[in-house]
């Protein structure tokens, strides 16, 4: 899911529950026309980072703990804290889950 700087949803892709975030990450990046992207470690792989660099999108993604290159050069912890906006959106969506869930 992509949100703007106010936490409002811009676009999303529905996938099956077993799909890893990194599998649909490049599809979301192709939709996105932002200057900056803040994402969690799930999006920290070479293909996604190269796609973002090609589109000249500034990234704020922490490296995975098992990454070969352990340096987080250019990683801004203060900007990364803005990522709570997407987490808040997920929390708001889950509030309405009981309305949308059918119990037959």
Biopython code that builds the backbone (N, CA, C, O; Angstrom):
import numpy as np
from Bio.PDB.StructureBuilder import StructureBuilder

atoms = [
    (1, "UNK", "N", (0.841, -1.160, 0.000)),
    (1, "UNK", "CA", (0.000, 0.000, 0.000)),
    (1, "UNK", "C", (0.894, 1.234, 0.000)),
    (1, "UNK", "O", (1.934, 1.260, 0.658)),
    (2, "UNK", "N", (0.483, 2.242, -0.735)),
    (2, "UNK", "CA", (1.203, 3.504, -0.806)),
    (2, "UNK", "C", (0.343, 4.574, -0.150)),
    (2, "UNK", "O", (-0.844, 4.695, -0.454)),
    (3, "UNK", "N", (0.939, 5.349, 0.749)),
    (3, "UNK", "CA", (0.227, 6.456, 1.392)),
    (3, "UNK", "C", (0.993, 7.756, 1.146)),
    (3, "UNK", "O", (2.194, 7.746, 0.876)),
    (4, "UNK", "N", (0.272, 8.873, 1.244)),
    (4, "UNK", "CA", (0.926, 10.170, 1.095)),
    (4, "UNK", "C", (1.495, 10.632, 2.433)),
    (4, "UNK", "O", (1.481, 9.885, 3.412)),
    (5, "UNK", "N", (1.986, 11.847, 2.469)),
    (5, "UNK", "CA", (2.640, 12.348, 3.682)),
    (5, "UNK", "C", (1.669, 12.608, 4.825)),
    (5, "UNK", "O", (2.092, 12.890, 5.946)),
    (6, "UNK", "N", (0.366, 12.514, 4.550)),
    (6, "UNK", "CA", (-0.644, 12.690, 5.598)),
    (6, "UNK", "C", (-1.232, 11.363, 6.068)),
    (6, "UNK", "O", (-2.084, 11.343, 6.956)),
    (7, "UNK", "N", (-0.783, 10.257, 5.480)),
    (7, "UNK", "CA", (-1.283, 8.944, 5.865)),
    (7, "UNK", "C", (-2.514, 8.513, 5.097)),
    (7, "UNK", "O", (-3.146, 7.520, 5.457)),
    (8, "UNK", "N", (-2.873, 9.243, 4.038)),
    (8, "UNK", "CA", (-4.025, 8.880, 3.217)),
    (8, "UNK", "C", (-3.594, 7.890, 2.142)),
    (8, "UNK", "O", (-2.548, 8.074, 1.520)),
    (9, "UNK", "N", (-4.385, 6.840, 1.912)),
    (9, "UNK", "CA", (-3.991, 5.851, 0.904)),
    (9, "UNK", "C", (-4.021, 6.441, -0.500)),
    (9, "UNK", "O", (-4.950, 7.161, -0.864)),
    (10, "UNK", "N", (-2.998, 6.127, -1.279)),
    (10, "UNK", "CA", (-2.921, 6.561, -2.672)),
    (10, "UNK", "C", (-3.250, 5.396, -3.589)),
    (10, "UNK", "O", (-4.062, 5.531, -4.504)),
    (11, "UNK", "N", (-2.621, 4.253, -3.346)),
    (11, "UNK", "CA", (-2.852, 3.073, -4.179)),
    (11, "UNK", "C", (-2.454, 1.830, -3.401)),
    (11, "UNK", "O", (-1.720, 1.903, -2.416)),
    (12, "UNK", "N", (-2.954, 0.683, -3.863)),
    (12, "UNK", "CA", (-2.619, -0.576, -3.216)),
    (12, "UNK", "C", (-2.754, -1.705, -4.220)),
    (12, "UNK", "O", (-3.367, -1.548, -5.276)),
    (13, "UNK", "N", (-2.177, -2.833, -3.880)),
    (13, "UNK", "CA", (-2.280, -4.046, -4.690)),
    (13, "UNK", "C", (-2.733, -5.162, -3.768)),
    (13, "UNK", "O", (-2.141, -5.386, -2.713)),
    (14, "UNK", "N", (-3.784, -5.860, -4.169)),
    (14, "UNK", "CA", (-4.252, -7.011, -3.404)),
    (14, "UNK", "C", (-3.455, -8.239, -3.820)),
    (14, "UNK", "O", (-3.255, -8.486, -5.009)),
    (15, "UNK", "N", (-3.007, -8.996, -2.848)),
    (15, "UNK", "CA", (-2.268, -10.223, -3.130)),
    (15, "UNK", "C", (-2.712, -11.289, -2.143)),
    (15, "UNK", "O", (-3.411, -10.999, -1.172)),
    (16, "UNK", "N", (-2.302, -12.519, -2.399)),
    (16, "UNK", "CA", (-2.662, -13.582, -1.470)),
    (16, "UNK", "C", (-1.880, -13.406, -0.171)),
    (16, "UNK", "O", (-0.853, -12.728, -0.141)),
    (17, "UNK", "N", (-2.361, -14.005, 0.870)),
    (17, "UNK", "CA", (-1.775, -13.825, 2.191)),
    (17, "UNK", "C", (-0.364, -14.348, 2.318)),
    (17, "UNK", "O", (0.382, -13.901, 3.189)),
    (18, "UNK", "N", (0.024, -15.296, 1.461)),
    (18, "UNK", "CA", (1.356, -15.878, 1.552)),
    (18, "UNK", "C", (2.398, -15.093, 0.766)),
    (18, "UNK", "O", (3.588, -15.392, 0.871)),
    (19, "UNK", "N", (1.993, -14.104, -0.013)),
    (19, "UNK", "CA", (2.943, -13.350, -0.837)),
    (19, "UNK", "C", (3.789, -12.430, 0.040)),
    (19, "UNK", "O", (3.262, -11.679, 0.861)),
    (20, "UNK", "N", (5.094, -12.499, -0.144)),
    (20, "UNK", "CA", (6.008, -11.637, 0.611)),
    (20, "UNK", "C", (5.951, -10.225, 0.030)),
    (20, "UNK", "O", (5.725, -10.044, -1.167)),
    (21, "UNK", "N", (6.156, -9.242, 0.879)),
    (21, "UNK", "CA", (6.097, -7.844, 0.451)),
    (21, "UNK", "C", (7.053, -7.551, -0.696)),
    (21, "UNK", "O", (6.718, -6.782, -1.598)),
    (22, "UNK", "N", (8.222, -8.145, -0.676)),
    (22, "UNK", "CA", (9.211, -7.855, -1.710)),
    (22, "UNK", "C", (8.772, -8.359, -3.086)),
    (22, "UNK", "O", (9.255, -7.861, -4.103)),
    (23, "UNK", "N", (7.871, -9.331, -3.133)),
    (23, "UNK", "CA", (7.399, -9.858, -4.418)),
    (23, "UNK", "C", (6.562, -8.829, -5.168)),
    (23, "UNK", "O", (6.620, -8.763, -6.396)),
    (24, "UNK", "N", (5.790, -8.031, -4.451)),
    (24, "UNK", "CA", (4.948, -7.032, -5.112)),
    (24, "UNK", "C", (5.529, -5.624, -4.991)),
    (24, "UNK", "O", (4.919, -4.659, -5.452)),
    (25, "UNK", "N", (6.685, -5.507, -4.382)),
    (25, "UNK", "CA", (7.308, -4.202, -4.175)),
    (25, "UNK", "C", (7.562, -3.441, -5.458)),
    (25, "UNK", "O", (7.269, -2.247, -5.532)),
    (26, "UNK", "N", (8.104, -4.108, -6.478)),
    (26, "UNK", "CA", (8.389, -3.423, -7.737)),
    (26, "UNK", "C", (7.113, -2.985, -8.442)),
    (26, "UNK", "O", (7.109, -1.958, -9.120)),
    (27, "UNK", "N", (6.031, -3.744, -8.295)),
    (27, "UNK", "CA", (4.752, -3.324, -8.882)),
    (27, "UNK", "C", (4.268, -2.036, -8.223)),
    (27, "UNK", "O", (3.775, -1.136, -8.903)),
    (28, "UNK", "N", (4.407, -1.948, -6.912)),
    (28, "UNK", "CA", (4.014, -0.729, -6.204)),
    (28, "UNK", "C", (4.901, 0.448, -6.600)),
    (28, "UNK", "O", (4.423, 1.576, -6.723)),
    (29, "UNK", "N", (6.175, 0.190, -6.797)),
    (29, "UNK", "CA", (7.099, 1.259, -7.180)),
    (29, "UNK", "C", (6.751, 1.792, -8.561)),
    (29, "UNK", "O", (6.866, 2.993, -8.807)),
    (30, "UNK", "N", (6.324, 0.905, -9.475)),
    (30, "UNK", "CA", (5.938, 1.352, -10.812)),
    (30, "UNK", "C", (4.716, 2.264, -10.766)),
    (30, "UNK", "O", (4.580, 3.160, -11.599)),
    (31, "UNK", "N", (3.831, 2.043, -9.801)),
    (31, "UNK", "CA", (2.642, 2.880, -9.630)),
    (31, "UNK", "C", (3.023, 4.222, -9.011)),
    (31, "UNK", "O", (2.448, 5.260, -9.341)),
    (32, "UNK", "N", (3.984, 4.183, -8.124)),
    (32, "UNK", "CA", (4.364, 5.349, -7.316)),
    (32, "UNK", "C", (5.073, 6.405, -8.165)),
    (32, "UNK", "O", (5.936, 6.081, -8.980)),
    (33, "UNK", "N", (4.702, 7.658, -7.967)),
    (33, "UNK", "CA", (5.404, 8.751, -8.648)),
    (33, "UNK", "C", (5.885, 9.779, -7.617)),
    (33, "UNK", "O", (5.705, 10.985, -7.789)),
    (34, "UNK", "N", (6.491, 9.280, -6.561)),
    (34, "UNK", "CA", (6.944, 10.133, -5.461)),
    (34, "UNK", "C", (8.435, 10.431, -5.590)),
    (34, "UNK", "O", (9.148, 9.793, -6.365)),
    (35, "UNK", "N", (8.883, 11.405, -4.822)),
    (35, "UNK", "CA", (10.303, 11.741, -4.776)),
    (35, "UNK", "C", (11.026, 10.962, -3.686)),
    (35, "UNK", "O", (12.224, 10.704, -3.794)),
    (36, "UNK", "N", (10.294, 10.584, -2.630)),
    (36, "UNK", "CA", (10.870, 9.864, -1.493)),
    (36, "UNK", "C", (10.037, 8.626, -1.208)),
    (36, "UNK", "O", (8.827, 8.612, -1.432)),
    (37, "UNK", "N", (10.693, 7.595, -0.714)),
    (37, "UNK", "CA", (9.992, 6.378, -0.335)),
    (37, "UNK", "C", (10.554, 5.885, 0.992)),
    (37, "UNK", "O", (11.759, 5.679, 1.133)),
    (38, "UNK", "N", (9.668, 5.702, 1.954)),
    (38, "UNK", "CA", (10.048, 5.155, 3.251)),
    (38, "UNK", "C", (9.410, 3.778, 3.349)),
    (38, "UNK", "O", (8.192, 3.647, 3.236)),
    (39, "UNK", "N", (10.225, 2.756, 3.558)),
    (39, "UNK", "CA", (9.713, 1.387, 3.609)),
    (39, "UNK", "C", (10.441, 0.609, 4.698)),
    (39, "UNK", "O", (11.483, 1.038, 5.192)),
    (40, "UNK", "N", (9.876, -0.544, 5.065)),
    (40, "UNK", "CA", (10.522, -1.359, 6.086)),
    (40, "UNK", "C", (11.524, -2.318, 5.452)),
    (40, "UNK", "O", (11.740, -2.293, 4.241)),
    (41, "UNK", "N", (12.131, -3.158, 6.276)),
    (41, "UNK", "CA", (13.194, -4.058, 5.814)),
    (41, "UNK", "C", (12.734, -5.054, 4.754)),
    (41, "UNK", "O", (13.561, -5.562, 3.997)),
    (42, "UNK", "N", (11.459, -5.338, 4.683)),
    (42, "UNK", "CA", (10.970, -6.305, 3.702)),
    (42, "UNK", "C", (11.269, -5.851, 2.275)),
    (42, "UNK", "O", (11.389, -6.679, 1.372)),
    (43, "UNK", "N", (11.388, -4.550, 2.071)),
    (43, "UNK", "CA", (11.657, -4.004, 0.743)),
    (43, "UNK", "C", (13.141, -3.750, 0.509)),
    (43, "UNK", "O", (13.507, -3.080, -0.457)),
    (44, "UNK", "N", (13.992, -4.272, 1.372)),
    (44, "UNK", "CA", (15.429, -4.047, 1.263)),
    (44, "UNK", "C", (16.082, -5.182, 0.486)),
    (44, "UNK", "O", (16.752, -6.040, 1.061)),
    (45, "UNK", "N", (15.882, -5.175, -0.818)),
    (45, "UNK", "CA", (16.612, -6.124, -1.648)),
    (45, "UNK", "C", (17.169, -5.403, -2.875)),
    (45, "UNK", "O", (16.780, -4.274, -3.173)),
    (46, "UNK", "N", (18.064, -6.055, -3.564)),
    (46, "UNK", "CA", (18.810, -5.413, -4.644)),
    (46, "UNK", "C", (17.905, -4.948, -5.785)),
    (46, "UNK", "O", (18.074, -3.836, -6.285)),
    (47, "UNK", "N", (16.948, -5.781, -6.204)),
    (47, "UNK", "CA", (16.079, -5.419, -7.325)),
    (47, "UNK", "C", (15.249, -4.174, -7.020)),
    (47, "UNK", "O", (15.120, -3.281, -7.858)),
    (48, "UNK", "N", (14.697, -4.125, -5.829)),
    (48, "UNK", "CA", (13.867, -2.975, -5.458)),
    (48, "UNK", "C", (14.719, -1.718, -5.358)),
    (48, "UNK", "O", (14.322, -0.657, -5.839)),
    (49, "UNK", "N", (15.880, -1.831, -4.739)),
    (49, "UNK", "CA", (16.754, -0.656, -4.612)),
    (49, "UNK", "C", (17.217, -0.153, -5.980)),
    (49, "UNK", "O", (17.310, 1.056, -6.192)),
    (50, "UNK", "N", (17.507, -1.068, -6.912)),
    (50, "UNK", "CA", (17.917, -0.655, -8.258)),
    (50, "UNK", "C", (16.767, 0.016, -8.992)),
    (50, "UNK", "O", (16.973, 1.021, -9.674)),
    (51, "UNK", "N", (15.552, -0.527, -8.862)),
    (51, "UNK", "CA", (14.377, 0.067, -9.497)),
    (51, "UNK", "C", (14.142, 1.482, -8.971)),
    (51, "UNK", "O", (13.832, 2.389, -9.743)),
    (52, "UNK", "N", (14.289, 1.668, -7.676)),
    (52, "UNK", "CA", (14.115, 2.997, -7.083)),
    (52, "UNK", "C", (15.205, 3.960, -7.550)),
    (52, "UNK", "O", (14.930, 5.134, -7.798)),
    (53, "UNK", "N", (16.428, 3.475, -7.668)),
    (53, "UNK", "CA", (17.530, 4.326, -8.133)),
    (53, "UNK", "C", (17.309, 4.742, -9.585)),
    (53, "UNK", "O", (17.595, 5.882, -9.952)),
    (54, "UNK", "N", (16.799, 3.821, -10.420)),
    (54, "UNK", "CA", (16.514, 4.144, -11.821)),
    (54, "UNK", "C", (15.454, 5.233, -11.941)),
    (54, "UNK", "O", (15.513, 6.066, -12.845)),
    (55, "UNK", "N", (14.493, 5.225, -11.037)),
    (55, "UNK", "CA", (13.419, 6.221, -11.054)),
    (55, "UNK", "C", (13.789, 7.484, -10.284)),
    (55, "UNK", "O", (12.982, 8.405, -10.162)),
    (56, "UNK", "N", (15.022, 7.522, -9.766)),
    (56, "UNK", "CA", (15.526, 8.664, -8.996)),
    (56, "UNK", "C", (14.642, 8.982, -7.790)),
    (56, "UNK", "O", (14.363, 10.144, -7.492)),
    (57, "UNK", "N", (14.212, 7.926, -7.107)),
    (57, "UNK", "CA", (13.424, 8.062, -5.886)),
    (57, "UNK", "C", (14.365, 7.881, -4.703)),
    (57, "UNK", "O", (15.058, 6.868, -4.601)),
    (58, "UNK", "N", (14.388, 8.868, -3.809)),
    (58, "UNK", "CA", (15.225, 8.778, -2.614)),
    (58, "UNK", "C", (14.614, 7.752, -1.672)),
    (58, "UNK", "O", (13.418, 7.802, -1.385)),
    (59, "UNK", "N", (15.431, 6.824, -1.193)),
    (59, "UNK", "CA", (14.919, 5.752, -0.343)),
    (59, "UNK", "C", (15.377, 5.909, 1.095)),
    (59, "UNK", "O", (16.492, 6.346, 1.382)),
    (60, "UNK", "N", (14.481, 5.539, 1.976)),
    (60, "UNK", "CA", (14.795, 5.439, 3.399)),
    (60, "UNK", "C", (14.329, 4.048, 3.815)),
    (60, "UNK", "O", (13.216, 3.862, 4.306)),
    (61, "UNK", "N", (15.215, 3.077, 3.604)),
    (61, "UNK", "CA", (14.923, 1.675, 3.894)),
    (61, "UNK", "C", (16.092, 1.120, 4.698)),
    (61, "UNK", "O", (17.228, 1.155, 4.224)),
    (62, "UNK", "N", (15.844, 0.608, 5.901)),
    (62, "UNK", "CA", (16.953, 0.014, 6.660)),
    (62, "UNK", "C", (17.409, -1.288, 6.009)),
    (62, "UNK", "O", (16.612, -2.010, 5.411)),
    (63, "UNK", "N", (18.690, -1.573, 6.134)),
    (63, "UNK", "CA", (19.220, -2.830, 5.595)),
    (63, "UNK", "C", (18.773, -3.991, 6.470)),
    (63, "UNK", "O", (18.550, -3.832, 7.670)),
    (64, "UNK", "N", (18.643, -5.160, 5.852)),
    (64, "UNK", "CA", (18.317, -6.360, 6.619)),
    (64, "UNK", "C", (19.501, -6.737, 7.499)),
    (64, "UNK", "O", (20.648, -6.419, 7.184)),
    (65, "UNK", "N", (19.215, -7.409, 8.591)),
    (65, "UNK", "CA", (20.282, -7.780, 9.525)),
    (65, "UNK", "C", (21.248, -8.785, 8.910)),
    (65, "UNK", "O", (22.422, -8.817, 9.279)),
    (66, "UNK", "N", (20.770, -9.608, 7.974)),
    (66, "UNK", "CA", (21.639, -10.604, 7.354)),
    (66, "UNK", "C", (22.240, -10.105, 6.041)),
    (66, "UNK", "O", (22.758, -10.904, 5.260)),
    (67, "UNK", "N", (22.180, -8.814, 5.790)),
    (67, "UNK", "CA", (22.704, -8.224, 4.568)),
    (67, "UNK", "C", (24.229, -8.296, 4.548)),
    (67, "UNK", "O", (24.879, -8.169, 5.586)),
    (68, "UNK", "N", (24.791, -8.502, 3.359)),
    (68, "UNK", "CA", (26.246, -8.543, 3.216)),
    (68, "UNK", "C", (26.827, -7.161, 3.508)),
    (68, "UNK", "O", (27.810, -7.034, 4.238)),
    (69, "UNK", "N", (26.213, -6.130, 2.934)),
    (69, "UNK", "CA", (26.630, -4.750, 3.184)),
    (69, "UNK", "C", (25.845, -4.225, 4.376)),
    (69, "UNK", "O", (24.674, -3.867, 4.242)),
    (70, "UNK", "N", (26.468, -4.178, 5.514)),
    (70, "UNK", "CA", (25.772, -3.817, 6.753)),
    (70, "UNK", "C", (25.704, -2.309, 6.994)),
    (70, "UNK", "O", (25.081, -1.867, 7.959)),
    (71, "UNK", "N", (26.337, -1.519, 6.130)),
    (71, "UNK", "CA", (26.306, -0.073, 6.344)),
    (71, "UNK", "C", (24.952, 0.488, 5.938)),
    (71, "UNK", "O", (24.378, 0.093, 4.924)),
    (72, "UNK", "N", (24.466, 1.395, 6.729)),
    (72, "UNK", "CA", (23.210, 2.078, 6.430)),
    (72, "UNK", "C", (23.519, 3.517, 6.029)),
    (72, "UNK", "O", (22.947, 4.459, 6.577)),
    (73, "UNK", "N", (24.418, 3.678, 5.079)),
    (73, "UNK", "CA", (24.816, 5.014, 4.639)),
    (73, "UNK", "C", (23.609, 5.742, 4.061)),
    (73, "UNK", "O", (22.877, 5.193, 3.237)),
    (74, "UNK", "N", (23.411, 6.960, 4.493)),
    (74, "UNK", "CA", (22.296, 7.752, 3.993)),
    (74, "UNK", "C", (20.973, 7.451, 4.657)),
    (74, "UNK", "O", (19.949, 8.019, 4.277)),
    (75, "UNK", "N", (20.972, 6.568, 5.640)),
    (75, "UNK", "CA", (19.726, 6.210, 6.324)),
    (75, "UNK", "C", (19.437, 7.253, 7.395)),
    (75, "UNK", "O", (20.261, 7.494, 8.278)),
    (76, "UNK", "N", (18.267, 7.868, 7.312)),
    (76, "UNK", "CA", (17.883, 8.933, 8.239)),
    (76, "UNK", "C", (16.843, 8.400, 9.222)),
    (76, "UNK", "O", (15.689, 8.183, 8.852)),
    (77, "UNK", "N", (17.251, 8.192, 10.464)),
    (77, "UNK", "CA", (16.342, 7.639, 11.476)),
    (77, "UNK", "C", (15.161, 8.558, 11.751)),
    (77, "UNK", "O", (14.058, 8.088, 12.025)),
    (78, "UNK", "N", (15.385, 9.856, 11.679)),
    (78, "UNK", "CA", (14.306, 10.802, 11.968)),
    (78, "UNK", "C", (13.221, 10.746, 10.889)),
    (78, "UNK", "O", (12.033, 10.789, 11.206)),
    (79, "UNK", "N", (13.619, 10.653, 9.627)),
    (79, "UNK", "CA", (12.624, 10.522, 8.558)),
    (79, "UNK", "C", (11.945, 9.161, 8.594)),
    (79, "UNK", "O", (10.769, 9.040, 8.251)),
    (80, "UNK", "N", (12.683, 8.136, 9.011)),
    (80, "UNK", "CA", (12.107, 6.789, 9.059)),
    (80, "UNK", "C", (10.955, 6.712, 10.051)),
    (80, "UNK", "O", (10.062, 5.879, 9.898)),
    (81, "UNK", "N", (10.965, 7.562, 11.053)),
    (81, "UNK", "CA", (9.886, 7.559, 12.039)),
    (81, "UNK", "C", (8.546, 7.957, 11.423)),
    (81, "UNK", "O", (7.497, 7.680, 12.006)),
    (82, "UNK", "N", (8.563, 8.597, 10.264)),
    (82, "UNK", "CA", (7.327, 8.978, 9.580)),
    (82, "UNK", "C", (6.579, 7.737, 9.095)),
    (82, "UNK", "O", (5.389, 7.811, 8.787)),
    (83, "UNK", "N", (7.267, 6.603, 9.026)),
    (83, "UNK", "CA", (6.648, 5.370, 8.541)),
    (83, "UNK", "C", (5.468, 4.942, 9.409)),
    (83, "UNK", "O", (4.689, 4.079, 9.005)),
    (84, "UNK", "N", (5.325, 5.530, 10.588)),
    (84, "UNK", "CA", (4.185, 5.188, 11.436)),
    (84, "UNK", "C", (2.858, 5.516, 10.752)),
    (84, "UNK", "O", (1.821, 4.979, 11.143)),
    (85, "UNK", "N", (2.868, 6.386, 9.741)),
    (85, "UNK", "CA", (1.630, 6.739, 9.038)),
    (85, "UNK", "C", (0.995, 5.516, 8.382)),
    (85, "UNK", "O", (-0.222, 5.345, 8.443)),
    (86, "UNK", "N", (1.803, 4.669, 7.760)),
    (86, "UNK", "CA", (1.253, 3.466, 7.124)),
    (86, "UNK", "C", (0.774, 2.482, 8.178)),
    (86, "UNK", "O", (-0.249, 1.822, 7.994)),
    (87, "UNK", "N", (1.504, 2.379, 9.278)),
    (87, "UNK", "CA", (1.075, 1.480, 10.350)),
    (87, "UNK", "C", (-0.247, 1.954, 10.950)),
    (87, "UNK", "O", (-1.106, 1.139, 11.285)),
    (88, "UNK", "N", (-0.412, 3.271, 11.085)),
    (88, "UNK", "CA", (-1.681, 3.809, 11.586)),
    (88, "UNK", "C", (-2.823, 3.518, 10.622)),
    (88, "UNK", "O", (-3.943, 3.242, 11.055)),
    (89, "UNK", "N", (-2.553, 3.575, 9.317)),
    (89, "UNK", "CA", (-3.588, 3.266, 8.330)),
    (89, "UNK", "C", (-4.012, 1.808, 8.448)),
    (89, "UNK", "O", (-5.204, 1.503, 8.392)),
    (90, "UNK", "N", (-3.051, 0.909, 8.609)),
    (90, "UNK", "CA", (-3.402, -0.505, 8.785)),
    (90, "UNK", "C", (-4.248, -0.701, 10.034)),
    (90, "UNK", "O", (-5.179, -1.506, 10.025)),
    (91, "UNK", "N", (-3.945, 0.011, 11.093)),
    (91, "UNK", "CA", (-4.728, -0.089, 12.327)),
    (91, "UNK", "C", (-6.158, 0.401, 12.097)),
    (91, "UNK", "O", (-7.111, -0.203, 12.589)),
    (92, "UNK", "N", (-6.303, 1.501, 11.347)),
    (92, "UNK", "CA", (-7.657, 2.006, 11.050)),
    (92, "UNK", "C", (-8.444, 1.019, 10.202)),
    (92, "UNK", "O", (-9.639, 0.826, 10.421)),
    (93, "UNK", "N", (-7.780, 0.393, 9.235)),
    (93, "UNK", "CA", (-8.463, -0.590, 8.392)),
    (93, "UNK", "C", (-8.905, -1.800, 9.204)),
    (93, "UNK", "O", (-9.978, -2.353, 8.966)),
    (94, "UNK", "N", (-8.084, -2.206, 10.154)),
    (94, "UNK", "CA", (-8.425, -3.370, 10.975)),
    (94, "UNK", "C", (-9.592, -3.092, 11.907)),
    (94, "UNK", "O", (-10.258, -4.028, 12.348)),
    (95, "UNK", "N", (-9.856, -1.831, 12.216)),
    (95, "UNK", "CA", (-11.014, -1.492, 13.040)),
    (95, "UNK", "C", (-12.314, -1.871, 12.340)),
    (95, "UNK", "O", (-13.300, -2.215, 12.992)),
    (96, "UNK", "N", (-12.311, -1.807, 11.014)),
    (96, "UNK", "CA", (-13.509, -2.107, 10.242)),
    (96, "UNK", "C", (-13.558, -3.557, 9.789)),
    (96, "UNK", "O", (-14.470, -3.942, 9.057)),
    (97, "UNK", "N", (-12.603, -4.358, 10.205)),
    (97, "UNK", "CA", (-12.557, -5.755, 9.781)),
    (97, "UNK", "C", (-13.785, -6.517, 10.251)),
    (97, "UNK", "O", (-14.279, -7.392, 9.539)),
    (98, "UNK", "N", (-14.277, -6.203, 11.417)),
    (98, "UNK", "CA", (-15.455, -6.917, 11.919)),
    (98, "UNK", "C", (-16.685, -6.611, 11.083)),
    (98, "UNK", "O", (-17.592, -7.440, 11.007)),
    (99, "UNK", "N", (-16.743, -5.456, 10.461)),
    (99, "UNK", "CA", (-17.867, -5.116, 9.592)),
    (99, "UNK", "C", (-17.778, -5.903, 8.294)),
    (99, "UNK", "O", (-18.790, -6.387, 7.786)),
    (100, "UNK", "N", (-16.566, -6.033, 7.755)),
    (100, "UNK", "CA", (-16.384, -6.671, 6.460)),
    (100, "UNK", "C", (-16.294, -8.188, 6.541)),
    (100, "UNK", "O", (-16.463, -8.857, 5.521)),
    (101, "UNK", "N", (-16.038, -8.747, 7.701)),
    (101, "UNK", "CA", (-15.866, -10.190, 7.839)),
    (101, "UNK", "C", (-17.215, -10.868, 7.994)),
    (101, "UNK", "O", (-18.045, -10.467, 8.810)),
    (102, "UNK", "N", (-17.413, -11.894, 7.200)),
    (102, "UNK", "CA", (-18.654, -12.670, 7.295)),
    (102, "UNK", "C", (-18.405, -13.898, 8.146)),
    (102, "UNK", "O", (-17.417, -14.608, 7.956)),
    (103, "UNK", "N", (-19.285, -14.140, 9.061)),
    (103, "UNK", "CA", (-19.202, -15.324, 9.909)),
    (103, "UNK", "C", (-20.411, -16.195, 9.599)),
    (103, "UNK", "O", (-21.483, -16.005, 10.173)),
    (104, "UNK", "N", (-20.239, -17.141, 8.700)),
    (104, "UNK", "CA", (-21.349, -18.028, 8.308)),
    (104, "UNK", "C", (-21.380, -19.279, 9.143)),
    (104, "UNK", "O", (-22.246, -20.131, 8.947)),
]
sb = StructureBuilder()
sb.init_structure("model")
sb.init_model(0)
sb.init_chain("A")
sb.init_seg("    ")
for serial, (resi, resn, name, xyz) in enumerate(atoms, 1):
    if name == "N":
        sb.init_residue(resn, " ", resi, " ")
    sb.init_atom(name, np.array(xyz, "f"), 0.0, 1.0, " ", f" {name:<3s}", serial, name[0])
structure = sb.get_structure()
